[in-house]
Amino acid sequence: MLAALLVCAAYFSLPASADDTLTVAMTGDIMMGTTYPSVQLPAHDGAELFIDAKPILQRADLAVGNLEGAICDGGTSTKGTGPNVYAFRTPTSYAHWLKEAGYDFLSMANNHANDFGETGIESTEHCLKELDIKFAGIEGRVETAIVERKGLKIGFCAFGHNSYTLKHTDLGTVERILNNLKSQTDFIIVSFHGGAEGRSKSHLPYDTEIFLGEDRGSLRQLAHFCVDHGADIVYGHGPHVVRAIEVYNGRFIAYSLGNFCTPYGMSLTEISGYSPIIEIKTARDGRFLKGKIHSMKQTKGVGPRKDSDNSAAHQIKQLSEEDIPESEAHIDLQGNISL
């Protein structure tokens, strides 16, 4: 184990020209626990949820993910009532764990941000603002965010598939927002929530995905469109399982990072429990240099924990080779990503 840690540390040790690179850590869905429709909260009020993830997220220049659900203490569910309702309400007292974990930006463009209506959205935004964590993705509210790192202005935007989000199916809106960010920033990171859900949906289709009667997007088209219009990193989530990664025109794309910190309310069996962190280095102009898939797994009530079997990396390697054989990226059995 010590040898493996030393190899990993050496792989991401900063060279003398460290300021010429940017390190970004990406994760999938985060829902730290819920008080609705019943109380399902982790031990120690969530203090140990990110214990294995923090060293990676904190050392990155930027750490990003998807916040699945509302951070609030009240409000009325927009999903109805009953034991099988999927409406997520995380206590506001848990919000600080996101800052402590190291997150800089979280997408709100997903199908659970509105679980407690405007009350939940406003409470979530208030909590994130108090912690200085940037966010975006709800139509008519926050379209973009900007963070400064290493003398670079880095822009963020987020897109989803449902009615209250900035929709990735509307490429006119996507282009407008990317053009706006290009005029203000040096580097752009795009988040999207899309694709069909479930363990049978690991493979990346070539066409539009329809799930529960909703247009969940043509995600290859979307990701390539974003890169072609100025995005330097594109990361996705939504299917609750990992999908392929690629390097396209020198830019990094992750099509789904799966569940990351979802101790309750979601299936964590088999591949649904794979919870990777993908850490990449880019040049200042956004070109992908190298990366690492840190494999983690979840079990109910616990959060992501290191997986010595490297299951997530093996899964992403296989899916990438099968679904995007033309990718510029190569993945080895340890999860290292190279050109």
C-alpha positions as a Markdown table, in Angstrom:
| # | Residue | x | y | z |
|---|---|---|---|---|
| 1 | Met | 0.0 | 0.0 | 0.0 |
| 2 | Leu | 2.8 | 2.4 | 0.9 |
| 3 | Ala | 4.5 | 1.7 | -2.5 |
| 4 | Ala | 1.3 | 2.4 | -4.3 |
| 5 | Leu | 0.9 | 5.7 | -2.5 |
| 6 | Leu | 4.4 | 6.7 | -3.3 |
| 7 | Val | 3.9 | 5.9 | -7.0 |
| 8 | Cys | 0.7 | 8.0 | -7.0 |
| 9 | Ala | 2.3 | 10.9 | -5.2 |
| 10 | Ala | 5.3 | 10.8 | -7.6 |
| 11 | Tyr | 2.9 | 10.7 | -10.6 |
| 12 | Phe | 1.2 | 14.0 | -9.5 |
| 13 | Ser | 4.2 | 15.7 | -7.9 |
| 14 | Leu | 4.6 | 19.2 | -9.2 |
| 15 | Pro | 7.6 | 19.9 | -11.4 |
| 16 | Ala | 9.6 | 23.1 | -11.2 |
| 17 | Ser | 7.3 | 24.6 | -13.9 |
| 18 | Ala | 4.1 | 23.8 | -11.8 |
| 19 | Asp | 2.6 | 27.2 | -12.6 |
| 20 | Asp | 2.4 | 26.1 | -16.3 |
| 21 | Thr | -0.1 | 23.4 | -15.3 |
| 22 | Leu | -3.5 | 23.2 | -13.8 |
| 23 | Thr | -4.7 | 20.2 | -11.7 |
| 24 | Val | -8.4 | 19.5 | -11.7 |
| 25 | Ala | -10.2 | 16.8 | -9.7 |
| 26 | Met | -13.7 | 15.7 | -10.8 |
| 27 | Thr | -16.3 | 13.7 | -9.1 |
| 28 | Gly | -19.9 | 12.6 | -9.8 |
| 29 | Asp | -23.1 | 12.9 | -7.7 |
| 30 | Ile | -23.0 | 14.1 | -4.1 |
| 31 | Met | -26.0 | 13.7 | -1.8 |
| 32 | Met | -24.6 | 13.4 | 1.8 |
| 33 | Gly | -27.8 | 12.2 | 3.4 |
| 34 | Thr | -31.4 | 13.1 | 3.6 |
| 35 | Thr | -34.2 | 13.9 | 6.1 |
| 36 | Tyr | -36.9 | 13.1 | 3.6 |
| 37 | Pro | -39.1 | 11.1 | 3.2 |
| 38 | Ser | -37.4 | 9.5 | 6.3 |
| 39 | Val | -34.2 | 10.5 | 8.1 |
| 40 | Gln | -31.2 | 8.7 | 6.6 |
| 41 | Leu | -28.0 | 10.3 | 7.8 |
| 42 | Pro | -24.5 | 8.9 | 8.1 |
| 43 | Ala | -22.7 | 8.4 | 11.4 |
| 44 | His | -20.9 | 11.2 | 13.2 |
| 45 | Asp | -23.1 | 13.8 | 11.3 |
| 46 | Gly | -21.2 | 13.1 | 8.1 |
| 47 | Ala | -17.7 | 13.9 | 9.5 |
| 48 | Glu | -16.1 | 10.9 | 7.8 |
| 49 | Leu | -17.9 | 10.9 | 4.5 |
| 50 | Phe | -14.9 | 12.4 | 2.5 |
| 51 | Ile | -12.1 | 11.0 | 4.7 |
| 52 | Asp | -10.5 | 9.1 | 1.8 |
| 53 | Ala | -11.3 | 11.7 | -0.9 |
| 54 | Lys | -10.0 | 14.8 | 0.9 |
| 55 | Pro | -6.3 | 14.4 | 0.2 |
| 56 | Ile | -7.0 | 14.2 | -3.6 |
| 57 | Leu | -9.6 | 16.9 | -3.7 |
| 58 | Gln | -7.7 | 19.3 | -1.5 |
| 59 | Arg | -4.4 | 19.1 | -3.3 |
| 60 | Ala | -6.0 | 19.9 | -6.7 |
| 61 | Asp | -6.0 | 23.5 | -8.0 |
| 62 | Leu | -9.8 | 23.0 | -8.6 |
| 63 | Ala | -12.2 | 20.3 | -7.3 |
| 64 | Val | -15.6 | 20.0 | -9.0 |
| 65 | Gly | -18.7 | 17.7 | -8.7 |
| 66 | Asn | -22.5 | 17.5 | -9.0 |
| 67 | Leu | -24.7 | 18.4 | -6.0 |
| 68 | Glu | -27.6 | 16.1 | -6.2 |
| 69 | Gly | -30.5 | 17.5 | -4.1 |
| 70 | Ala | -31.3 | 20.4 | -1.9 |
| 71 | Ile | -29.4 | 21.6 | 1.1 |
| 72 | Cys | -32.2 | 22.9 | 3.3 |
| 73 | Asp | -34.0 | 22.2 | 6.6 |
| 74 | Gly | -37.6 | 22.8 | 5.5 |
| 75 | Gly | -39.7 | 23.3 | 2.4 |
| 76 | Thr | -42.3 | 21.1 | 0.7 |
| 77 | Ser | -41.4 | 18.2 | -1.6 |
| 78 | Thr | -42.1 | 18.8 | -5.2 |
| 79 | Lys | -42.0 | 15.0 | -5.8 |
| 80 | Gly | -44.9 | 14.1 | -3.5 |
| 81 | Thr | -44.9 | 11.9 | -0.4 |
| 82 | Gly | -44.5 | 8.2 | 0.4 |
| 83 | Pro | -41.8 | 5.7 | 1.1 |
| 84 | Asn | -40.7 | 5.4 | -2.6 |
| 85 | Val | -40.3 | 9.1 | -3.2 |
| 86 | Tyr | -36.9 | 10.2 | -4.5 |
| 87 | Ala | -36.7 | 13.7 | -3.0 |
| 88 | Phe | -33.4 | 14.6 | -1.3 |
| 89 | Arg | -33.0 | 17.1 | 1.5 |
| 90 | Thr | -29.6 | 17.3 | 3.1 |
| 91 | Pro | -29.4 | 19.3 | 6.4 |
| 92 | Thr | -27.8 | 22.8 | 6.2 |
| 93 | Ser | -25.4 | 21.7 | 9.0 |
| 94 | Tyr | -23.8 | 19.3 | 6.5 |
| 95 | Ala | -22.9 | 21.9 | 3.9 |
| 96 | His | -19.5 | 22.7 | 5.5 |
| 97 | Trp | -18.3 | 19.2 | 4.7 |
| 98 | Leu | -18.2 | 20.2 | 1.0 |
| 99 | Lys | -15.8 | 23.0 | 1.8 |
| 100 | Glu | -13.7 | 20.9 | 4.0 |
| 101 | Ala | -13.5 | 18.2 | 1.3 |
| 102 | Gly | -12.0 | 20.8 | -1.0 |
| 103 | Tyr | -14.8 | 21.6 | -3.5 |
| 104 | Asp | -14.5 | 24.8 | -5.5 |
| 105 | Phe | -17.5 | 24.3 | -7.9 |
| 106 | Leu | -20.7 | 22.3 | -7.8 |
| 107 | Ser | -23.3 | 21.8 | -10.5 |
| 108 | Met | -26.9 | 22.4 | -9.6 |
| 109 | Ala | -28.2 | 21.5 | -13.1 |
| 110 | Asn | -29.8 | 18.2 | -12.2 |
| 111 | Asn | -33.2 | 16.5 | -11.6 |
| 112 | His | -33.0 | 16.8 | -7.8 |
| 113 | Ala | -32.0 | 20.5 | -7.3 |
| 114 | Asn | -35.7 | 21.4 | -7.3 |
| 115 | Asp | -36.8 | 18.6 | -4.9 |
| 116 | Phe | -37.9 | 21.3 | -2.4 |
| 117 | Gly | -38.8 | 24.0 | -4.8 |
| 118 | Glu | -37.6 | 27.6 | -4.7 |
| 119 | Thr | -37.1 | 27.3 | -0.9 |
| 120 | Gly | -34.6 | 24.5 | -1.4 |
| 121 | Ile | -32.8 | 26.2 | -4.2 |
| 122 | Glu | -32.5 | 29.4 | -2.3 |
| 123 | Ser | -31.2 | 27.6 | 0.8 |
| 124 | Thr | -28.7 | 25.6 | -1.2 |
| 125 | Glu | -27.4 | 28.7 | -3.0 |
| 126 | His | -27.1 | 30.6 | 0.4 |
| 127 | Cys | -25.1 | 27.7 | 1.9 |
| 128 | Leu | -22.7 | 27.5 | -1.0 |
| 129 | Lys | -22.2 | 31.3 | -1.1 |
| 130 | Glu | -21.5 | 31.3 | 2.6 |
| 131 | Leu | -18.8 | 28.7 | 2.0 |
| 132 | Asp | -17.4 | 30.4 | -1.2 |
| 133 | Ile | -18.2 | 27.4 | -3.3 |
| 134 | Lys | -19.2 | 28.4 | -6.8 |
| 135 | Phe | -22.3 | 27.0 | -8.5 |
| 136 | Ala | -24.4 | 27.3 | -11.7 |
| 137 | Gly | -27.1 | 25.6 | -13.7 |
| 138 | Ile | -30.6 | 26.8 | -12.7 |
| 139 | Glu | -32.3 | 28.7 | -15.5 |
| 140 | Gly | -33.0 | 32.4 | -14.6 |
| 141 | Arg | -30.6 | 32.3 | -11.6 |
| 142 | Val | -26.8 | 31.7 | -11.9 |
| 143 | Glu | -25.6 | 30.8 | -15.4 |
| 144 | Thr | -21.9 | 31.0 | -14.9 |
| 145 | Ala | -19.2 | 31.3 | -12.3 |
| 146 | Ile | -15.6 | 32.4 | -12.4 |
| 147 | Val | -12.6 | 31.4 | -10.1 |
| 148 | Glu | -9.0 | 32.7 | -10.3 |
| 149 | Arg | -6.1 | 30.2 | -10.0 |
| 150 | Lys | -2.5 | 30.6 | -10.9 |
| 151 | Gly | -3.2 | 33.9 | -12.7 |
| 152 | Leu | -5.9 | 32.3 | -14.8 |
| 153 | Lys | -9.6 | 33.2 | -14.9 |
| 154 | Ile | -11.5 | 29.9 | -15.0 |
| 155 | Gly | -15.1 | 29.9 | -16.0 |
| 156 | Phe | -17.7 | 27.3 | -15.1 |
| 157 | Cys | -21.2 | 26.5 | -16.5 |
| 158 | Ala | -23.6 | 23.6 | -16.0 |
| 159 | Phe | -26.4 | 22.1 | -18.0 |
| 160 | Gly | -29.2 | 19.6 | -17.3 |
| 161 | His | -32.1 | 18.0 | -19.1 |
| 162 | Asn | -35.2 | 19.0 | -17.1 |
| 163 | Ser | -37.4 | 22.0 | -17.1 |
| 164 | Tyr | -35.8 | 24.3 | -14.5 |
| 165 | Thr | -32.1 | 23.8 | -15.6 |
| 166 | Leu | -30.1 | 25.4 | -18.3 |
| 167 | Lys | -30.8 | 22.7 | -20.9 |
| 168 | His | -28.0 | 20.9 | -22.8 |
| 169 | Thr | -30.5 | 19.9 | -25.5 |
| 170 | Asp | -30.7 | 23.7 | -26.4 |
| 171 | Leu | -27.3 | 24.1 | -28.2 |
| 172 | Gly | -28.2 | 27.7 | -28.8 |
| 173 | Thr | -28.2 | 28.4 | -25.1 |
| 174 | Val | -25.0 | 26.3 | -24.6 |
| 175 | Glu | -23.2 | 28.3 | -27.3 |
| 176 | Arg | -24.4 | 31.6 | -25.9 |
| 177 | Ile | -23.1 | 30.8 | -22.4 |
| 178 | Leu | -19.8 | 29.5 | -23.7 |
| 179 | Asn | -19.3 | 32.6 | -25.9 |
| 180 | Asn | -20.0 | 34.7 | -22.8 |
| 181 | Leu | -17.4 | 32.8 | -20.8 |
| 182 | Lys | -14.8 | 33.0 | -23.6 |
| 183 | Ser | -15.1 | 36.7 | -23.5 |
| 184 | Gln | -14.3 | 36.8 | -19.8 |
| 185 | Thr | -12.0 | 33.9 | -19.0 |
| 186 | Asp | -8.9 | 32.0 | -20.0 |
| 187 | Phe | -10.1 | 28.4 | -19.3 |
| 188 | Ile | -13.6 | 26.9 | -19.3 |
| 189 | Ile | -15.0 | 23.8 | -17.5 |
| 190 | Val | -18.5 | 22.5 | -18.4 |
| 191 | Ser | -20.7 | 20.2 | -16.4 |
| 192 | Phe | -23.7 | 18.3 | -17.8 |
| 193 | His | -26.3 | 16.0 | -16.2 |
| 194 | Gly | -27.6 | 13.7 | -18.9 |
| 195 | Gly | -28.1 | 10.2 | -20.2 |
| 196 | Ala | -30.3 | 7.3 | -19.2 |
| 197 | Glu | -30.0 | 5.8 | -15.7 |
| 198 | Gly | -29.1 | 2.4 | -14.3 |
| 199 | Arg | -26.6 | -0.4 | -14.3 |
| 200 | Ser | -27.6 | -1.3 | -17.9 |
| 201 | Lys | -26.7 | 2.2 | -19.2 |
| 202 | Ser | -22.9 | 2.1 | -18.9 |
| 203 | His | -22.2 | 2.2 | -22.6 |
| 204 | Leu | -22.3 | 5.6 | -24.4 |
| 205 | Pro | -24.8 | 5.6 | -27.3 |
| 206 | Tyr | -24.2 | 7.5 | -30.5 |
| 207 | Asp | -27.7 | 8.9 | -30.6 |
| 208 | Thr | -30.2 | 10.7 | -28.3 |
| 209 | Glu | -31.1 | 9.0 | -25.0 |
| 210 | Ile | -34.7 | 8.9 | -23.9 |
| 211 | Phe | -35.4 | 7.9 | -20.3 |
| 212 | Leu | -38.7 | 8.2 | -18.4 |
| 213 | Gly | -40.1 | 10.0 | -21.4 |
| 214 | Glu | -37.4 | 12.7 | -21.2 |
| 215 | Asp | -34.8 | 13.7 | -23.8 |
| 216 | Arg | -31.6 | 13.1 | -21.9 |
| 217 | Gly | -29.4 | 14.4 | -24.7 |
| 218 | Ser | -27.1 | 13.2 | -27.4 |
| 219 | Leu | -24.0 | 13.4 | -25.2 |
| 220 | Arg | -21.2 | 12.8 | -27.7 |
| 221 | Gln | -22.6 | 15.6 | -29.8 |
| 222 | Leu | -23.0 | 17.8 | -26.7 |
| 223 | Ala | -19.4 | 17.2 | -25.4 |
| 224 | His | -17.8 | 17.7 | -28.8 |
| 225 | Phe | -19.9 | 20.8 | -29.4 |
| 226 | Cys | -18.7 | 22.3 | -26.0 |
| 227 | Val | -15.1 | 21.6 | -26.9 |
| 228 | Asp | -15.5 | 23.0 | -30.4 |
| 229 | His | -16.9 | 26.2 | -28.8 |
| 230 | Gly | -14.2 | 26.8 | -26.3 |
| 231 | Ala | -14.6 | 24.3 | -23.4 |
| 232 | Asp | -11.3 | 22.9 | -22.0 |
| 233 | Ile | -12.8 | 20.2 | -19.7 |
| 234 | Val | -16.2 | 18.6 | -19.9 |
| 235 | Tyr | -17.5 | 16.3 | -17.2 |
| 236 | Gly | -20.8 | 14.5 | -17.0 |
| 237 | His | -23.0 | 12.7 | -14.5 |
| 238 | Gly | -26.6 | 11.4 | -14.4 |
| 239 | Pro | -26.6 | 7.7 | -15.3 |
| 240 | His | -25.5 | 6.7 | -11.7 |
| 241 | Val | -22.7 | 4.6 | -13.3 |
| 242 | Val | -19.4 | 5.4 | -14.8 |
| 243 | Arg | -19.0 | 5.8 | -18.5 |
| 244 | Ala | -16.1 | 6.3 | -21.0 |
| 245 | Ile | -13.6 | 9.1 | -21.0 |
| 246 | Glu | -11.9 | 10.6 | -24.0 |
| 247 | Val | -9.5 | 13.2 | -25.1 |
| 248 | Tyr | -11.0 | 15.1 | -28.1 |
| 249 | Asn | -9.0 | 17.8 | -29.9 |
| 250 | Gly | -6.6 | 17.8 | -27.0 |
| 251 | Arg | -9.4 | 18.4 | -24.4 |
| 252 | Phe | -10.6 | 16.0 | -21.7 |
| 253 | Ile | -14.2 | 14.7 | -21.5 |
| 254 | Ala | -15.7 | 12.4 | -18.9 |
| 255 | Tyr | -19.1 | 11.2 | -20.0 |
| 256 | Ser | -20.3 | 10.0 | -16.5 |
| 257 | Leu | -18.5 | 10.0 | -13.2 |
| 258 | Gly | -21.3 | 8.0 | -11.5 |
| 259 | Asn | -22.3 | 8.2 | -7.9 |
| 260 | Phe | -19.6 | 9.7 | -5.7 |
| 261 | Cys | -20.9 | 10.5 | -2.2 |
| 262 | Thr | -24.4 | 9.1 | -2.0 |
| 263 | Pro | -24.6 | 7.0 | 1.2 |
| 264 | Tyr | -28.4 | 6.7 | 1.1 |
| 265 | Gly | -31.2 | 7.0 | -1.4 |
| 266 | Met | -29.4 | 5.4 | -4.4 |
| 267 | Ser | -28.4 | 1.9 | -5.3 |
| 268 | Leu | -24.8 | 1.1 | -4.6 |
| 269 | Thr | -24.8 | -2.5 | -5.7 |
| 270 | Glu | -22.2 | -3.8 | -8.2 |
| 271 | Ile | -21.0 | -1.1 | -10.6 |
| 272 | Ser | -23.4 | 1.5 | -9.1 |
| 273 | Gly | -21.0 | 1.6 | -6.1 |
| 274 | Tyr | -18.0 | 2.6 | -8.2 |
| 275 | Ser | -17.1 | 6.2 | -7.1 |
| 276 | Pro | -14.0 | 7.5 | -8.9 |
| 277 | Ile | -12.2 | 10.7 | -8.6 |
| 278 | Ile | -10.5 | 11.6 | -11.9 |
| 279 | Glu | -7.6 | 13.9 | -11.4 |
| 280 | Ile | -6.0 | 15.5 | -14.5 |
| 281 | Lys | -3.3 | 17.9 | -15.4 |
| 282 | Thr | -3.7 | 20.4 | -18.2 |
| 283 | Ala | -1.5 | 23.1 | -19.8 |
| 284 | Arg | -2.5 | 26.7 | -19.1 |
| 285 | Asp | -4.2 | 26.7 | -22.6 |
| 286 | Gly | -6.4 | 23.8 | -21.6 |
| 287 | Arg | -4.5 | 21.0 | -23.4 |
| 288 | Phe | -4.7 | 17.7 | -21.6 |
| 289 | Leu | -1.3 | 16.4 | -20.3 |
| 290 | Lys | -2.0 | 13.4 | -18.1 |
| 291 | Gly | -4.4 | 12.0 | -15.6 |
| 292 | Lys | -5.3 | 9.5 | -12.9 |
| 293 | Ile | -8.5 | 7.6 | -12.2 |
| 294 | His | -8.5 | 7.1 | -8.4 |
| 295 | Ser | -10.8 | 4.1 | -7.8 |
| 296 | Met | -13.2 | 4.2 | -4.9 |
| 297 | Lys | -16.3 | 2.3 | -3.8 |
| 298 | Gln | -19.3 | 3.1 | -1.7 |
| 299 | Thr | -21.3 | 1.0 | 0.7 |
| 300 | Lys | -24.5 | 2.1 | 2.3 |
| 301 | Gly | -24.1 | 4.8 | 4.9 |
| 302 | Val | -20.4 | 5.2 | 4.5 |
| 303 | Gly | -19.3 | 7.3 | 1.4 |
| 304 | Pro | -16.4 | 6.8 | -1.0 |
| 305 | Arg | -13.5 | 4.6 | 0.2 |
| 306 | Lys | -10.3 | 3.5 | -1.5 |
| 307 | Asp | -10.7 | 0.4 | -3.7 |
| 308 | Ser | -7.4 | -1.6 | -3.9 |
| 309 | Asp | -8.9 | -3.6 | -6.8 |
| 310 | Asn | -9.0 | -0.5 | -9.0 |
| 311 | Ser | -12.5 | -1.5 | -10.1 |
| 312 | Ala | -13.6 | 1.9 | -11.4 |
| 313 | Ala | -10.4 | 2.4 | -13.4 |
| 314 | His | -10.8 | -1.0 | -15.0 |
| 315 | Gln | -14.4 | -0.3 | -15.8 |
| 316 | Ile | -13.7 | 3.1 | -17.3 |
| 317 | Lys | -10.7 | 1.6 | -19.3 |
| 318 | Gln | -12.9 | -1.1 | -20.8 |
| 319 | Leu | -15.8 | 1.2 | -21.6 |
| 320 | Ser | -13.4 | 3.8 | -23.2 |
| 321 | Glu | -11.7 | 1.2 | -25.4 |
| 322 | Glu | -15.1 | -0.2 | -26.5 |
| 323 | Asp | -17.1 | 3.0 | -26.9 |
| 324 | Ile | -14.5 | 5.5 | -28.1 |
| 325 | Pro | -11.6 | 3.6 | -29.7 |
| 326 | Glu | -10.6 | 6.7 | -31.6 |
| 327 | Ser | -9.9 | 8.7 | -28.4 |
| 328 | Glu | -6.5 | 10.3 | -28.0 |
| 329 | Ala | -6.4 | 9.0 | -24.4 |
| 330 | His | -5.0 | 5.7 | -23.2 |
| 331 | Ile | -5.7 | 4.2 | -19.7 |
| 332 | Asp | -3.5 | 1.6 | -18.0 |
| 333 | Leu | -4.5 | -1.0 | -15.4 |
| 334 | Gln | -3.5 | 1.4 | -12.5 |
| 335 | Gly | -5.8 | 4.1 | -13.9 |
| 336 | Asn | -3.1 | 6.4 | -15.3 |
| 337 | Ile | -4.4 | 8.3 | -18.3 |
| 338 | Ser | -1.9 | 9.3 | -21.0 |
| 339 | Leu | -1.7 | 10.4 | -24.6 |
